[in-house]
C-alpha cells in the first residue's frame, strides 16, 4: 500500500509537485525494503538506490530511515482509528465470540495493510525509543479503547489494565505473522480464531 506523504521536507520547505513525487517514491521504496529486510539492515543508500537517486536527495526529504517509518505511521494511526470507530463503545462484546472475531479481524486487517510499519513500531518501541513508543501507543490506543469498553463493569481498574495490555500486546505480535502461510501448523484463519476466543474470554471474565 502506498503511504501518502505530507507536504513538507526535512528542512521545513514545502516541496513542489515533483518533490512530492520523489518523496512518495522514497517512502514506497522504504516500505518495500522493510517488507523483506530487518529494519536495522535498511539504509538511506539502499532506499536511494531503489528509486535511482542519491542519498543526498533522500536527506533533502527525511532526516533518517526512522523518520520515514514515523511518517508512514501517521496513516497507520489514522486508518486504525477509522477501522475501530464502531468498536469503541464495547457493544461488540454482547455478540459473544462472533463479536470478538469481528474485532480481531478489524484490527489485524488494518495493521496487516501496514505490516512493515507495525513491525518496526513494535520492535523499536520495545527498546523504549521515545518517538517509537509514542507512535506505537497512538497505533494501539483505538484497540485498547475498544477492549476497555468491553470489559465487565465490575472488573477492577488494575485488572482491566492488565487484561487490555496483554491483549493488545498479543494482537501486535500476531500482526507480525499475518503474512505467514502457517505458524506452528495453524493457518491465518485458525490463528485469528484462537485470538478471538482469548479476547472473548478476557472481556467477559469476572474478577471472582
N, C-alpha and C positions, 0 to 999 in steps of 0.2 A: 504494500500500500504506500502510495506517495504521501509524504507528510508536508502539507502546505507550510510555507515559510512566512515569517512576519517580515515586514518591510523595514529592516534596519540591518546595518552591518556591524562588524566587531568594533569599528571606530566611530560608531554612532552616526554614520552617514546614511541617508536614505537612498538605496540603490535604485537605478532605473530599471526598465523592463528587462534589459539584457542582464543586468546584475542579479535581478530576482531569478532569472532562469538559471544562471550559473549557481546561485546559492541553492536552488532547488536540486540541481544535479548533484551537488556536493552532499546534500542531505540524503538523497536517494541512494547514492553510492555508499555512504556510510552505513545505511540500514542493510543494504545487500551484503556488505562485508561482514557486518555483525551477525548476520544470519548463518554464516558458515565459519566464523572465526571467534576465538576468545576476544573479549573486549580489550584485554591487555596487548593483544597482538595487532590491533588495528592502529595504524599511524597516519598522521596527516599526509605523509608522502604516498601511502597506499591509496588514500581517497583521491588525492590529486591525480595520481596516475590513472585511476579508474575512469576519470572524466576527461583525461588527456589535457590536463592543465598543470600548473606548477604549484608547489607548496606555498609559494608567496601569494598566489591567488586564493588558496584556501584560507590563509591567515588574514586576508582582507575581509573575510566574512565571519570567521569563527576564531576565537582565541585558542581553542584546542579541541580535541575529539570529544571531550566531556561536554563542551558547550553545544555540540551538535546533538548529543543524546538528550541533554536537558531541554533544548529547543523542541525536539521531537516529542518529549514527554508532555508538552502542553496539549497537543492534540489527543494523546492518550488520556489525559485527565478529563478533558472536555467531553470526549466520547464515553468515558466511563460514567460520568455524571449523567449524561443523557440516557444511556442504556439502563441505568438503575433508578432513574427518577420514579418509575412506577412501583418500585420495591421498597422505597424508603419509609413508607408508613407501616411496614411489617405485616400487612394484611395477607401477603403471600403465604405466610406460615399456616394460616387457617385452612389451607387446601392440602395440608399434610405433605406427604412425600412428593406428589406432583408439583406442589408449590416450591419446595426446596430444589427440585430438579430444574424448574424454570430459572430460579435464581442462579444456580451453578452454571447453567448454560449461558445465561446473560453475561455473567462475569467472565467466564473463560472464552466465550466467543469474542467479547470485546478486547480482552487482553491478548488473545491469540493474534488478532489483527495487527498488534503492535509488539509482537513477541520479542524481537531484538532489544527494543527499549525496555520492556518489562524485565527481561533477564538481567540487563545491566543495572537497572534501578535496584532490583532485589539484591544483587551481589554486592554492589558498592555501598548501598545503604547499610548492609550488614557490617561494613567496615567503619560505620559511623561518620562517613564523609558528609558534612552538614548539608551541602547543596542536594545531594542524592537522597538523604534522609527526608528532606522537605518534599522533594519530588515524589518519592515513594509514598510518603504519608498522603499527599494530595491524590495519588492514583488509587490508594486503597480506602480512603475515607468514605466514599459512597458505599462501598461494600460493608464497612464497619457500621455505618448508619443503618443500613438495611437489616443487618444481623441484630444490632442492638434493639431496634424497634420490635423485632420479632420474639425476643426472649420473654420468658414468663415474667409478669409484673412482680411476682413475689421473689424473684431472684435477686439476691443482694448485689449491690453495685460491684463489689470486688469480684464476685463470681462471674457476673456478666462480662466484666472487662477481661477476665481470664479466658472465658469461652470465645469471645469475639476475637481476641488477639490470636488464639490458637487456630480458629477457623480461617481468618484472613491469611495467616502465615501458610497454612496448608493449601489454600487456593492459589496463593502466589507461587508456591513450589510446584503445584500441579500444572500451572500455566507453562512452566518451562519444559514440560514433557508433552505438550499438546501435539507437536508435530511427529512424535514417535509413533510408529505404527502399533507397537506392542511394548509394554513395560511390565516385566515380570509375568509375561503371558497374558496380560489383560489388554483388551482393546481400549481405545479412547472412550468409547461409549460405556464400557464397563467401569473404567476409572471414574468417569463422571457420575455414574450411578452410585458408586461407593461414596463419593464425596457428598452427594445429595442425601444419602442415608445418615452420614455423620452430621451434616448440617441440620437435618430434621430432628435427629435425636438430641442434639445440643440445644436447639432453641425451644424444644418442648419439655426439656428436663426441669424438674422442680428440685429445690435445694432442701431435701428432707433431713 
